[in-house]
Every structure is written in structure tokens, then in C-alpha cells.
Amino acid sequence: MKRILVIMACAAASIKSFAQTQPAEQAYSFTVQDAVNYAYEHQDSVKNAKLDVQSAEYRIKEITSSGLPQISGSATFQDYLKTPTILFPNFITPAVYGVLIDQKVKDGTGNTITQVPDGAGGYQAVNFTQKYNANLGLTLSQILFDGAYFVGLQTRKTYRELFNRSFARTRIQTNVNVTKAYYQVLVSNEQIKLLDANIAQLKQQLDQTTAQNKQGFVEKIDVDRIAVQYNNLVTTRENTQRLLELNYQLLKFQMGMPIGQNLVLKDRLEDVDMQSTLAEASTDTTFYKKRIEYELLESNLKLSQYDVKRQKSQFYPKLMANASTAYAYQANSFGDLFSTKFPTTYVGLTLSIPIYSGGQRLNQLRQTQITEQKNQNNLNGLKNALSLQASQARVIYFNGLQSLNNQKRNQELAREVLRVSKIKYQQGVGSSIEVTQAQTGLESADNQYIQALYDALVSKVDLERAYGRIQ
């Protein structure tokens, strides 16, 4: 028995020691801006957009490097199992090839060369190829004039700008998603506070009514009515608590934070400035130029204009400088292959002049011109669409503020009605049904207030985005 106790004590000490050596799970305490900044570093969509920017930089370098000298090397080796022969007229001196007319001989590779005795009009089979051949070469080319390349250099800044703006758009969308999720958690916490307050006063009322029923002052049905409301409210609170946990997980997901990580919100609903946003929106008339969507279409329009210039450059000549040096090796014996080399070197220019392509280049140019016109039309249409979106967001936000203020007053009135109903019931001039109805009215007012609060916060974010103030 003592041995068992000793073993259990040692095991408990080991578990305690192990727990003390484990690192405590890190807890984060974030404001809404802290949460947004965290998402900028950890959200997958933001990281991918950042990688797209890096890829664009490599693409720009690729365009630039295509105009630099291009050097390539080559090496070939051939082993002719059967060397090719060529027929030559008999009037060519046979001694040049080391063969005799009217005679079949074998050359160094074992091939048979046949002399065709047909007088001056006959032919003889001659072999020029050695069994083993090798070539080593180096080639250089350099663009001297190419309109398409020079246009490509001009597009570098716009191309980089396009991907940077795409990156900014992803960050803005992440900002919006995180902020809305953050506000959802704040609203859920506020809802739980209201439910706790209602549950506390209902519990007090239920205890008082139960005591009065035991003393014979009230009927059992009055106790049951309050008990039903109390049980329903407790259930609602439990459901809301589970939804709150889900809202926390949604916020972490939008931030790119592990779902199991501890997160505490530092901001409070009282810290949110609801009025200045509306005042600033009413004085901003050039907001559409701040919208990232407008800037992206501007970049697309510039690129389409450059594409038109690139297609026009296809009508101009192209001039290339080129040079090459190579060594050729031939032998009938592999051991003698590299004993003798035959060098070849040249430099030159290549001028390519487009003359006629059957209308291909012209039709390609017209297509790019149409694309440019479409992008210009899209830009003009987007300006009107953004203006309409901003007006709509402003109206929705203004209505949301009005509804929030109205629901807040209704909440206060419902609370006052419940207070008066309780006093009347305690003094015997009111019924328990009035108290129950007043309690139901307060719960309904709380729910409408919570919904109006969330709607106002979400419409605030949408308004700030519509006016381009989320950067």
C-alpha cells in the first residue's frame, strides 16, 4: 500500500513539473486597429497579394533583361553509323576524292564507293562526311531597335502600379472584414450584458413572487408566468453565448489567427465615433479618386494605351546585332576527333522589315484600340457607380443612426414601463399579465436595439469604404 502511495506521489509531482515547463498559450489583447494590422501580416489573401507584387517585380526584370545581350552556347556530337554519299558527275577529277573511275573501293569508314563508267555523262558516288563529328559554339544577339521592346520598358511603372493597387485592394477588403467581425463581437458582448441584467431582475422577481405565493398573496399561475419568461431568457443567453464564441472564431479567421488562440478585445462600443464619419462624408466631393477600384481601372486604361502603342510598333522595322563563334571537329577515329579543329566566327546585322501580313497586324491594332475605348467607358461608368454607391451608403448610415437612437429611446421607455408595472402589481392595482407583457416588451426593445446597433456599425464601415477613407 505504501509503495502504491509513493508511486502516485511521484507521478503527481512529474505531471506538475511537466505542466510548469510547458509554455503558456499566448493571449492577444487587440484594439480594432491592432486586429487589422495583425491581419495584414497573417491573412492568407494578403500574403498571396504580396507575393503577386513580388512576382510582378520579377516580370518587370524579365522585360528589361530581354533587351540586354543574349548569349547562348551549344555543343553537339554525332556518330554516323552510315555516312551519307553524294553523286557527282564523272568529269570531276577522281583524284580529288582518292578514288578511281570504273572501280569499287572502300573508304576509311568501310563504305563502298562505286564509280559509274558512263563516260563524260556518268556519275561517281562521293562521301564528304567523317564518321565522328562534334561542334562547340557560342552565339550573341543584341536588340538595336525594336519598338515593342521600348514600349515594354515604358509600361514597367504602370505594371508595378497595377499590382501594388491590387495589393492595396486586398488589404482594404481585409480591413473591412476584420472591422465588421470585430464589431460583431462587441455587439454580442453588449447583448449578453443586457440579457444578464434582464435575467438578474427576473430572478429577483421570480424569488419574490414565489415567496408571496407561499404566503398566499399571489396565485401559482403568476409564478409560472415569470418562470416561463425566466427559463426562456436563460436559454436565449446560452444560445447567445455560443454565438459569441462563434463570432470570436470568425474574427480570428478574418485575421488569419489560429482559431484556438486566446483573443481579448480592448475597444468598447463607447469608443466608436459615430457622428464624425457622417460629417466628413458630406463635405468630400472628390472621394471617387480615392477609391482603389477607380485607381485600378486607371492603371488598366494606361496599360491598354501602351498596348495600342505596342501594336503600332509592329509596323516598324527591327534591327538586331548578332555574332557567333564555333569550332567543328571531324575524324574517322574517335581518338582523333579533337586533334584538329576548324574555327568559324562572324558578326552581322539582321534587319526585319514588315511588308505584308494579310491584315493581321492591322486587325490586332484595331482590337487593342477597342479594348482601350472599353476601358475608358468603364472608367467613366465606374465614376457614376461610385457616386451612387457613396450616396446609398450615406443614406443607409444616416437611417441606421436614426434607427439606433430611436431604439435606444424605446429601450429606455420599455424599461420604465416595466418599472411602473412592477410597482402597480406590488401595490395591488396591476396584474401579473401587465408585468409579463412589460418584460416581453423590454426584451423585444433590447433585441431591436442590438440589431440597430450592429446595422449602424456595419453601415459606418461601408460608408468609410465608399468614400475611400479605408487605406
C-alpha atoms as one frame of an Amber mdcrd trajectory, in Angstrom:
protein
   0.000   0.000   0.000   2.803   2.405   0.904   4.559   1.561  -2.368   1.403
   2.483  -4.331   1.126   5.800  -2.493   4.784   6.587  -3.221   4.307   5.826
  -6.930   1.190   8.023  -7.088   3.018  10.876  -5.360   5.930  10.650  -7.788
   3.561  10.600 -10.771   1.701  13.656  -9.473   4.989  15.503  -8.969   6.100
  14.609 -12.515   2.828  15.868 -14.017   3.077  19.121 -12.057   6.678  19.610
 -13.158   5.757  18.917 -16.795   2.897  21.413 -16.666   5.178  24.082 -15.238
   7.707  23.588 -18.036   5.102  23.929 -20.806   4.912  27.418 -22.344   1.703
  29.239 -21.564  -0.544  29.872 -24.561  -0.064  33.427 -25.761  -3.058  35.719
 -25.310  -3.625  38.763 -27.510  -5.347  41.944 -26.392  -6.241  43.899 -29.523
  -7.934  47.115 -30.496  -9.701  47.057 -33.832  -6.636  48.627 -35.468  -4.384
  46.024 -33.834  -6.597  43.298 -35.270  -6.407  44.859 -38.745  -2.608  45.163
 -38.540  -2.351  41.539 -37.448  -4.461  40.510 -40.447  -2.160  42.459 -42.776
   0.668  40.160 -41.709  -1.112  36.819 -41.320  -4.180  36.701 -43.581  -3.539
  34.319 -46.491  -5.221  36.530 -49.089  -2.987  39.454 -48.105   0.135  37.296
 -48.186  -0.797  35.988 -51.639  -1.414  39.510 -52.916   2.004  40.487 -51.600
   3.525  37.534 -53.454   1.798  38.781 -56.613   3.612  42.099 -56.171   6.931
  40.256 -55.895   6.067  38.209 -58.981   5.305  41.443 -60.858   8.753  42.767
 -59.958  10.329  39.662 -61.473   8.163  40.123 -64.556   9.436  43.708 -64.880
  13.012  42.478 -64.624  12.247  39.867 -67.259  11.003  42.571 -69.661  14.095
  44.679 -69.011  16.548  41.812 -69.377  15.125  40.817 -72.765  16.849  43.890
 -74.213  20.242  43.005 -72.777  22.790  40.968 -74.763  21.633  37.385 -75.093
  24.423  34.783 -75.105  23.853  31.090 -75.682  26.143  28.134 -76.085  25.720
  24.875 -77.932  27.508  21.549 -78.173  26.732  18.669 -80.488  28.217  15.227
 -81.096  27.334  12.826 -83.945  28.404   9.278 -84.647  27.410   8.315 -88.195
  26.672   4.616 -88.309  26.361   5.090 -92.077  27.722   8.233 -93.638  25.724
   9.900 -96.431  27.053   9.896-100.035  26.537  12.366-102.858  26.634  11.643
-106.627  28.961  13.834-108.680  29.497  13.869-112.474  32.487  11.895-113.779
  34.149  14.957-115.197  35.253  15.919-111.682  38.800  14.692-111.143  38.615
  11.455-109.149  41.990  12.034-107.557  40.453  14.808-105.525  38.472  12.189
-103.656  41.123   9.465-103.623  39.095   7.036-105.766  39.488   5.507-109.239
  36.988   5.506-112.083  35.493   2.150-113.044  36.410   0.733-109.709  34.711
  -0.056-106.430  36.748   0.820-103.368  36.144   1.085 -99.669  36.824   4.352
 -97.895  38.142   4.778 -94.341  34.698   4.259 -92.822  34.130   0.938 -94.576
  31.628   2.334 -97.085  31.895   1.212-100.718  32.257   3.993-103.300  31.085
   2.950-106.735  32.419   4.568-109.891  29.833   4.511-112.635  31.654   4.057
-116.007  29.351   6.088-118.190  31.845   8.298-119.983  31.526  12.035-119.556
  27.876  11.688-118.688  28.384   9.210-115.823  28.349   9.818-112.088  30.502
   8.819-109.189  29.433   8.378-105.523  31.499  10.509-103.150  31.466  10.728
 -99.347  32.220  14.066 -97.617  31.268  13.160 -94.027  33.572  11.733 -91.421
  32.241   9.112 -89.006  32.612  11.285 -85.885  31.572  14.953 -85.777  31.453
  17.469 -82.936  30.647  21.184 -82.725  31.131  23.743 -79.949  29.598  27.184
 -80.468  28.816  30.498 -78.809  26.163  32.911 -80.131  25.444  36.524 -79.090
  22.481  38.708 -80.088  21.566  42.265 -79.125  18.469  44.356 -79.853  19.418
  47.622 -81.551  15.919  48.784 -82.408  12.599  47.151 -81.527   9.550  49.340
 -80.924   7.736  46.661 -78.928  10.661  46.401 -76.506  10.817  50.159 -75.926
   7.073  50.274 -75.282   7.526  47.410 -72.832  10.070  49.498 -70.934   7.539
  52.322 -70.707   4.915  50.017 -69.169   7.093  48.985 -66.220   5.907  51.748
 -63.895   2.227  51.186 -64.717   2.583  47.413 -64.423   4.131  47.782 -60.971
   1.423  50.286 -60.029  -1.320  47.865 -61.073  -0.138  45.086 -58.773   0.534
  47.460 -55.894  -3.025  48.710 -56.196  -4.329  45.143 -56.327  -2.404  44.518
 -53.125  -3.973  47.629 -51.594  -7.450  46.450 -52.613  -6.889  43.142 -50.826
  -5.723  44.977 -47.703  -8.789  47.236 -47.802 -11.138  44.266 -48.113  -9.326
  42.572 -45.231  -9.677  45.760 -43.175 -13.423  45.817 -43.832 -13.909  42.131
 -42.996 -11.899  42.309 -39.771 -13.581  45.527 -38.604 -17.077  44.153 -39.172
 -16.196  40.909 -37.388 -14.698  42.917 -34.512 -17.875  44.990 -34.189 -19.964
  41.806 -34.279 -18.136  40.513 -31.209 -18.623  43.844 -29.404 -22.344  43.794
 -30.182 -22.651  40.184 -28.993 -20.942  41.107 -25.734 -23.377  44.000 -25.320
 -26.280  41.661 -25.956 -25.065  39.297 -23.257 -24.791  42.202 -20.797 -28.418
  43.142 -21.473 -29.514  39.526 -21.107 -27.623  39.204 -17.812 -29.323  42.340
 -16.496 -32.755  41.054 -17.503 -32.056  37.605 -16.064 -30.929  39.136 -12.772
 -34.051  41.253 -12.343 -36.303  38.375 -13.473 -34.632  36.062 -10.960 -35.277
  38.605  -8.242 -38.867  38.972  -9.351 -39.325  35.188  -9.519 -37.965  34.760
  -5.994 -40.233  37.500  -4.661 -43.308  36.118  -6.423 -42.529  32.593  -5.231
 -42.271  33.853  -1.633 -45.534  35.735  -1.982 -47.209  32.640  -3.373 -46.101
  30.606  -0.373 -47.641  33.261   1.846 -50.866  33.173  -0.152 -50.656  36.693
  -1.587 -50.381  35.689  -5.269 -51.568  32.779  -7.338 -49.405  29.947  -8.632
 -50.093  30.994 -12.222 -48.249  34.277 -11.611 -45.186  32.332 -10.541 -45.455
  30.118 -13.609 -45.646  33.084 -16.000 -42.465  34.574 -14.615 -40.759  31.162
 -14.543 -41.523  30.660 -18.250 -40.016  34.044 -19.093 -37.007  33.349 -16.909
 -36.339  29.942 -18.486 -36.688  31.359 -21.999 -34.305  34.192 -21.184 -31.719
  31.797 -19.746 -31.939  29.686 -22.908 -31.532  32.781 -25.061 -28.481  33.750
 -23.048 -26.903  30.312 -23.512 -27.554  30.420 -27.270 -26.089  33.926 -27.487
 -23.004  32.795 -25.585 -22.420  30.033 -28.119 -22.896  32.522 -30.946 -20.396
  34.828 -29.252 -17.797  32.073 -29.276 -18.528  31.518 -32.971 -18.153  35.258
 -33.621 -14.750  35.180 -31.936 -13.739  32.340 -34.235 -14.979  34.281 -37.271
 -12.903  37.285 -36.193  -9.802  35.115 -35.805 -10.450  33.580 -39.213 -10.671
  37.017 -40.825  -7.425  37.981 -39.069  -5.590  34.825 -40.090  -5.174  33.883
 -36.432  -5.360  30.240 -35.275  -8.902  29.521 -34.079  -7.673  28.140 -30.749
  -5.682  31.261 -29.904  -6.800  33.456 -26.972  -8.074  36.885 -28.035  -9.338
  39.755 -25.878 -10.905  42.893 -27.364  -9.702  46.187 -25.918 -12.096  48.555
 -27.699 -15.551  49.320 -26.364 -18.685  50.384 -28.156 -18.498  53.718 -26.361
 -15.175  54.394 -28.111 -16.674  54.231 -31.607 -17.226  57.699 -33.065 -20.479
  57.505 -34.983 -21.083  61.174 -35.850 -17.804  62.424 -37.360 -17.965  59.847
 -40.154 -21.222  61.305 -41.450 -19.964  64.896 -41.165 -16.792  64.143 -43.132
 -18.726  62.325 -45.848 -20.974  65.304 -46.535 -18.030  67.594 -47.428 -15.961
  65.222 -49.607 -16.668  65.742 -53.334 -13.625  64.079 -54.912 -13.904  60.840
 -52.954 -14.108  58.648 -56.054 -10.444  59.383 -56.870  -9.508  57.827 -53.520
 -11.319  54.579 -54.287  -8.927  51.771 -55.098 -11.346  50.440 -57.717 -11.050
  53.724 -59.641  -7.272  53.666 -59.390  -7.168  50.077 -60.663  -9.210  50.968
 -63.729  -6.907  53.932 -64.344  -3.956  51.540 -64.384  -5.785  49.182 -66.745
  -6.559  52.097 -69.066  -2.885  53.108 -69.151  -1.830  49.545 -69.932  -4.340
  49.325 -72.775  -2.955  52.581 -74.180   0.529  51.116 -74.067  -0.800  48.004
 -75.779  -2.026  50.181 -78.649   1.450  51.687 -78.943   2.984  48.219 -78.892
   0.764  47.060 -81.744   1.644  50.166 -83.761   5.327  49.386 -83.256   4.804
  46.089 -85.104   4.684  48.124 -88.327   8.258  49.395 -87.789  11.457  47.554
 -88.780  13.513  45.688 -86.205  17.300  45.712 -86.123  19.368  43.071 -84.362
  23.125  42.677 -83.981  24.449  39.130 -83.858  27.745  37.336 -83.582  28.847
  33.744 -83.405  31.978  31.694 -82.950  32.222  27.921 -83.266  34.685  25.044
 -83.550  33.999  21.996 -85.703  35.721  18.672 -85.183  35.724  15.707 -87.619
  37.553  12.382 -87.738  37.025   8.807 -88.746  38.551   7.672 -85.449  37.076
   8.762 -82.139  40.527   9.113 -80.613  41.475  11.654 -83.288  38.197  13.612
 -83.085  39.503  16.599 -81.113  43.005  16.611 -82.559  42.107  19.119 -85.269
  39.593  21.949 -85.028  38.044  24.122 -87.720  37.037  27.537 -86.292  34.223
  29.722 -87.640  33.485  33.278 -86.447  31.215  36.005 -87.793  29.475  39.253
 -86.793  26.486  40.751 -88.532  23.236  42.692 -88.526  19.721  41.456 -89.105
  17.091  43.910 -90.326  13.494  42.680 -90.267  11.058  44.806 -92.298   7.324
  44.045 -92.100   5.829  44.317 -95.581   2.572  42.408 -95.750   0.819  40.182
 -93.230  -2.599  39.818 -94.821  -4.084  42.422 -92.446  -3.120  40.517 -89.312
  -1.207  43.356 -87.667  -3.856  45.906 -88.611  -6.663  43.827 -87.105  -4.643
  43.262 -83.939  -4.183  47.031 -83.657  -7.907  47.620 -84.038  -8.653  45.091
 -81.301  -6.353  46.865 -78.848  -7.935  50.212 -79.758 -11.363  48.798 -78.978
 -10.072  47.495 -75.638  -8.773  50.975 -74.846 -12.166  52.500 -75.631 -13.918
  49.935 -73.449 -11.584  50.669 -70.517 -12.257  54.391 -70.929 -16.001  53.730
 -70.905 -15.631  51.503 -67.835 -13.745  54.267 -66.040 -16.477  56.799 -66.797
 -19.165  54.345 -65.736 -17.318  53.491 -62.536 -17.218  57.156 -61.532 -21.018
  57.302 -61.659 -21.344  53.929 -59.924 -19.074  55.013 -57.079 -21.018  58.244
 -56.672 -24.248  56.272 -56.448 -22.693  53.806 -54.011 -21.462  56.625 -51.781
 -24.899  58.295 -51.765 -26.535  55.000 -50.928 -24.041  54.274 -48.130 -24.588
  57.771 -46.703 -28.369  57.352 -46.654 -28.152  53.880 -45.110 -25.766  55.117
 -42.436 -27.946  58.133 -41.648 -31.019  55.904 -41.392 -29.051  53.484 -39.241
 -28.137  56.256 -36.806 -31.756  57.384 -36.657 -32.942  53.843 -36.002 -30.262
  53.344 -33.345 -31.241  56.498 -31.498 -34.918  55.578 -31.763 -34.348  52.040
 -30.481 -32.285  53.402 -27.623 -35.211  55.620 -26.582 -37.626  52.720 -26.962
 -35.362  50.622 -24.763 -35.442  53.273 -22.036 -39.224  53.591 -22.332 -39.698
  49.822 -22.137 -37.543  49.717 -19.043 -39.645  52.482 -17.467 -42.886  50.681
 -18.384 -41.611  47.548 -16.677 -40.649  49.516 -13.565 -44.103  51.110 -13.305
 -45.877  47.784 -13.977 -43.978  46.168 -11.122 -44.906  48.972  -8.727 -48.577
  48.754  -9.693 -48.522  44.981  -9.291 -46.889  45.216  -5.863 -49.443  47.797
  -4.775 -52.291  45.607  -5.970 -53.557  47.934  -8.687 -51.978  45.990 -11.588
 -51.939  42.419 -12.816 -49.097  39.985 -13.373 -50.043  39.891 -17.044 -49.100
  43.564 -17.343 -45.712  42.805 -15.771 -45.206  39.878 -18.116 -46.112  41.979
 -21.139 -43.813  44.769 -19.975 -40.976  42.288 -19.558 -41.600  40.914 -23.051
 -41.637  44.480 -24.385 -38.260  45.187 -22.781 -36.734  42.040 -24.254 -38.076
  42.989 -27.687 -36.694  46.521 -27.310 -33.299  45.124 -26.316 -33.233  42.855
 -29.369 -34.191  45.684 -31.705 -31.555  47.907 -30.116 -28.870  45.254 -30.604
 -29.858  44.795 -34.260 -29.902  48.560 -34.861 -26.511  48.884 -33.175 -24.956
  46.244 -35.420 -26.563  47.719 -38.548 -25.240  51.175 -37.689 -21.711  49.892
 -37.104 -21.673  47.904 -40.349 -23.075  50.838 -42.335 -20.362  53.035 -40.775
 -17.682  50.735 -42.199 -19.426  50.659 -45.588 -19.625  54.459 -45.621 -15.930
  54.840 -44.855 -15.099  52.417 -47.632 -17.463  54.147 -50.074 -15.648  57.459
 -49.511 -12.216  55.892 -49.823 -11.138  56.537 -46.250 -10.008  52.958 -45.625
  -6.458  52.834 -46.958
